[in-house]
């Protein structure tokens, strides 16, 4: 071995270790959220089903179905907290209707007198109206049944507000309805944003040891809420202006005339077809005219969308889950329409004589179809981005 030479490595020496790059396993991707239009169609179908009955047991079952779906599938967002406000509004509708029936009376005759209020005499031109007098159990029961129908409809609309993201709903609208959709979405998000602002400001006042209840707390919270609404409106207007909102593309004159003719003819066809379905004489032409009107209106909307220049970033897809959610609500509405035609006495219990309502079995089973979205849609994500554990 000469100078400057290298010694050979011993046979027992371990070879140099290579750094192994450990690639982490890709995080499981959460399924895409359900299309917001599917949630609205599901909720409106349940509301339509509620208009076909005054049976309090069926209406309570509809409320329970919508509440269970909201509890299990409501996302964790400020706008999804409006469901409780709609429930309170529905309770207020019930109380106001019962109060008016107590004070102003009811056209339903009854024999079971609950109390007798002092009656105020009215002039002859106010015949048919009374203040005070006899309050019967039949009149209050009829008012309760009728008010529960409106309360159920309000709760179904609240379920749609709690489940459907308004921004994604606006993004999914056709181009021809985009400007109208902005106004509708702003109107629909006013109540959720207002409730979120009130809750945030009340929590801040409680942390500072200031009163957050009563007339004084309401007055001191109202001004910051209005100020925040004004700031959001100005920010929205600036953002829309910066993104070129309102730009229109050049469309040939024949296309514009065709769009106007299709849209106007389609709306007239929808009105004529709906009238035919609601009348006995127009039962033969109602469905064909309605289908033709809807097709013409959709064609007009498709052509009108060419005038609006806008793009969609990651558009929501109408997948199989959206079809199942929509189909479950439509099935509930269709089956209750059928039940109301075949057995109206079961869906509209009488109050004279006063008897306890009964729960019809197959209409109740039809309402339970509305629970399908709670099992076919993905669970909402919590603040850490992981799915929420299913309720046992």
BELBELZI-V414877 format. One record per backbone hydrogen bond with DSSP energy under -1.0 kcal/mol. CO is the residue of the C=O (numbers start at 1). NH is the residue of the N-H. E is the energy in kcal/mol with one decimal. If there is no record, write none. Layout:
BEGIN
CO_NH_E ; CO_NH_E
END
This chain:
BEGIN
2_5_-1.7 ; 10_13_-1.3 ; 35_39_-1.2 ; 36_40_-2.0 ; 37_41_-2.3 ; 38_42_-2.4 ; 39_43_-2.6 ; 40_44_-2.7 ; 41_45_-1.9 ; 42_46_-1.9 ; 43_47_-2.3 ; 44_48_-2.4 ; 45_49_-2.3 ; 46_50_-1.7 ; 47_51_-1.0 ; 49_52_-1.2 ; 50_53_-1.1 ; 55_59_-2.3 ; 56_60_-2.3 ; 57_61_-1.8 ; 58_62_-2.2 ; 59_63_-2.2 ; 60_64_-2.2 ; 61_65_-2.3 ; 62_66_-2.3 ; 63_67_-2.4 ; 64_68_-2.3 ; 65_69_-2.0 ; 66_70_-2.2 ; 67_71_-2.5 ; 68_72_-2.0 ; 69_73_-2.0 ; 70_74_-1.4 ; 75_77_-1.4 ; 77_80_-1.1 ; 78_81_-1.4 ; 82_86_-1.8 ; 83_87_-2.0 ; 84_88_-2.2 ; 85_89_-2.2 ; 86_90_-2.2 ; 87_91_-2.2 ; 88_92_-2.2 ; 89_93_-2.0 ; 90_94_-2.0 ; 91_95_-2.3 ; 92_96_-2.6 ; 93_97_-2.3 ; 94_98_-2.2 ; 95_99_-2.3 ; 96_100_-2.7 ; 97_101_-2.1 ; 98_102_-2.1 ; 99_103_-2.3 ; 100_104_-3.1 ; 101_105_-1.2 ; 103_132_-3.4 ; 111_113_-1.1 ; 112_137_-2.7 ; 115_135_-2.8 ; 117_133_-1.1 ; 123_126_-1.4 ; 126_129_-1.5 ; 131_120_-2.5 ; 133_117_-3.2 ; 135_114_-3.0 ; 135_115_-1.2 ; 136_140_-1.9 ; 137_141_-2.3 ; 138_142_-2.3 ; 139_143_-2.2 ; 140_144_-2.3 ; 141_145_-2.5 ; 142_146_-2.3 ; 143_147_-2.4 ; 144_148_-2.1 ; 145_149_-1.0 ; 146_150_-1.1 ; 147_151_-2.5 ; 148_152_-2.4 ; 149_153_-1.8 ; 150_154_-2.1 ; 151_155_-2.1 ; 152_156_-2.2 ; 153_157_-2.0 ; 154_158_-2.2 ; 155_159_-1.9 ; 156_160_-1.8 ; 157_161_-2.0 ; 158_162_-1.8 ; 159_163_-1.5 ; 160_164_-2.3 ; 165_169_-2.1 ; 166_170_-2.2 ; 167_171_-1.8 ; 168_172_-1.2 ; 175_178_-1.1 ; 177_181_-2.8 ; 178_182_-1.8 ; 179_183_-1.3 ; 180_184_-2.1 ; 181_185_-3.0 ; 182_186_-2.5 ; 183_187_-2.1 ; 184_188_-2.4 ; 185_189_-2.2 ; 189_193_-2.2 ; 190_194_-2.5 ; 191_195_-2.5 ; 192_196_-2.4 ; 193_197_-2.4 ; 194_198_-2.3 ; 195_199_-2.5 ; 196_200_-2.2 ; 197_201_-2.6 ; 198_202_-2.4 ; 199_203_-2.2 ; 200_204_-2.1 ; 201_205_-2.2 ; 202_206_-2.2 ; 203_207_-2.0 ; 204_208_-1.3 ; 205_210_-3.0 ; 206_209_-1.2 ; 213_217_-1.1 ; 214_218_-2.0 ; 215_219_-2.3 ; 216_220_-2.1 ; 217_221_-1.4 ; 218_222_-2.0 ; 219_223_-1.0 ; 221_225_-1.7 ; 222_226_-2.3 ; 223_227_-2.4 ; 224_228_-2.5 ; 225_229_-2.1 ; 226_230_-2.1 ; 227_231_-2.2 ; 228_232_-2.2 ; 229_233_-1.9 ; 230_234_-2.3 ; 231_235_-2.5 ; 232_236_-2.5 ; 233_237_-2.3 ; 234_238_-2.4 ; 235_239_-2.5 ; 236_240_-2.4 ; 237_241_-2.2 ; 238_242_-2.3 ; 239_243_-1.5 ; 240_245_-2.8 ; 241_244_-1.2 ; 244_247_-1.5 ; 247_309_-1.0 ; 252_256_-1.8 ; 253_257_-2.4 ; 254_258_-2.5 ; 255_259_-2.4 ; 256_260_-2.4 ; 257_261_-2.5 ; 258_262_-2.6 ; 259_263_-2.5 ; 260_264_-2.6 ; 261_265_-2.7 ; 262_266_-2.5 ; 263_267_-2.3 ; 264_268_-2.3 ; 265_269_-2.4 ; 266_270_-2.4 ; 267_271_-2.3 ; 268_272_-2.7 ; 269_273_-2.8 ; 270_274_-2.4 ; 271_275_-2.3 ; 272_276_-2.2 ; 273_277_-1.9 ; 274_278_-1.6 ; 275_279_-1.1 ; 282_286_-1.4 ; 285_289_-2.0 ; 286_290_-2.2 ; 287_291_-2.6 ; 288_292_-2.5 ; 289_293_-2.4 ; 290_294_-2.4 ; 291_295_-2.2 ; 292_296_-2.3 ; 293_297_-2.4 ; 294_298_-2.3 ; 295_299_-2.1 ; 296_300_-2.2 ; 297_301_-2.3 ; 298_302_-2.2 ; 299_303_-2.2 ; 300_304_-2.5 ; 301_305_-1.5 ; 303_306_-1.1 ; 304_307_-1.3 ; 307_249_-2.8 ; 317_319_-1.3 ; 319_323_-1.7 ; 320_324_-2.2 ; 321_325_-2.6 ; 322_326_-2.4 ; 323_327_-2.8 ; 324_328_-2.1 ; 325_329_-1.6 ; 326_330_-2.5 ; 327_331_-2.4 ; 328_332_-1.6 ; 329_333_-2.1 ; 330_334_-2.8 ; 331_335_-2.5 ; 332_336_-1.9 ; 333_337_-2.0 ; 334_338_-2.1 ; 335_339_-2.4 ; 336_340_-2.4 ; 337_341_-1.5 ; 338_342_-2.1 ; 339_343_-2.8 ; 343_347_-1.1 ; 344_348_-1.5 ; 347_54_-2.6 ; 347_55_-1.0 ; 360_364_-1.4 ; 361_365_-2.4 ; 362_366_-1.8 ; 363_367_-1.9 ; 364_368_-1.5 ; 366_369_-1.1 ; 367_370_-1.9 ; 368_371_-1.7 ; 369_372_-1.6 ; 371_374_-1.4 ; 372_375_-2.0 ; 372_376_-1.5 ; 373_377_-1.4 ; 380_388_-2.5 ; 382_385_-1.9 ; 386_382_-2.5
END
